[in-house]
Amino acid sequence: MDCPLYKQLTSFVKTDQKELSEIIRFFEKRSIGKKEDILEMGGKCDAMYFVEKGCLYLYTVDDAGNEKTIQFAIENWWLSDVLAFRNQTRSQFGIRAALKSEVLEISYPSYQGLLANHPVMEEYFRKVYEIAFGAALMRFKFLFTHSKEDIYHHFNDNFPDFVNRVPQYLLASYLNLTPEYLSQIRKKATS
Amino acid sequence: MDCPLYKQLTSFVKTDQKELSEIIRFFEKRSIGKKEDILEMGGKCDAMYFVEKGCLYLYTVDDAGNEKTIQFAIENWWLSDVLAFRNQTRSQFGIRAALKSEVLEISYPSYQGLLANHPVMEEYFRKVYEIAFGAALMRFKFLFTHSKEDIYHHFNDNFPDFVNRVPQYLLASYLNLTPEYLSQIRKKATS
């Protein structure tokens, strides 16, 4: 079956067609329009999302009202306000579609049911979060060891596919740059 | 038994005394001196560490030779170069003891054996990494929504116990501040 989550599951853990078709019943397909919020800041974070097509991002707003992009999820990756979902508390973040997106949504009760009924999913999510946290450590390294001027070019050189998929103003925010600063850097680079 | 890892395991997952005593055999106790490296940058990352006493930190070095603190682990938490451990590649980080420390070390083959023989450890590490990644998202939020001036005070106010346990020059680096900048802020605060 041509399902991105099936493909990832079979590459991460040992399972079979019967179990895969049981696992997929815990999810619901959902379409999200470009710039549509799927979770509002301060709302109850009652779901996790697996991106099949498009791009979601997690954001927050600082005291001056500026939006800050905290995390992206492109195809084949997960997004949620992880602690709010885990603890069933109000979200510290919003989640929005950067592009028209297709996602698989899993609610909190379904997530608990999935883990209880399919222990192989403990292994799967252990690996998902291991990679997510390992990548976060690499991102701190990236942010802490490059100057503001360098960071955009280094990111561009290292992750060209990713850079091409996400709007530039969101990428600037993800690198903790203002849109104005990004615009200056890009003007310099092309002059 | 008075073992910090036992306590955490029984609070995170359902297990029993017999299994706990089997699980603990996969670990080795190790003492590390203050400022001693337990992993060198560029070395093979062949272990994960659970801190029983003291404090470890993960660091890297920028092009100008400045050390940057990427992550701390105080009592009851884990530390490793997660991606290098997972992929058995050379480490992007070093790991050093901020204070004289007692740790439980688990090697890569033992980690694999532990997970294969005790499926409950998949659930345990899924939860450990869920919390670690969720906390990393909160740290990005913290870094992106506070000015350099505010960040130290906010951190101090929110995590006083943590601030009291780690050397100030490492904390400055963890907040992406230079030691000189931290010193200026603290002088202002006390003047």
Interface residues (C-beta under 8 A of the other chain):
Chain A: L58 T60 V61 D62 D63 K68 I70 Q71 D81 V82 L83 R86 Q92 F93 L115 P119 E122 E123 F125 R126 Y129 E130 I131 A132 F133 G134 A135 A136 L137 M138 R139 F140 K141 L143 F144 T145 H146 S173 N176
Chain B: L58 T60 V61 D62 D63 K68 I70 Q71 D81 V82 L83 R86 Q92 F93 L115 P119 E122 E123 F125 R126 Y129 E130 I131 A132 F133 G134 A135 A136 L137 M138 R139 F140 K141 L143 F144 T145 H146 S173 N176
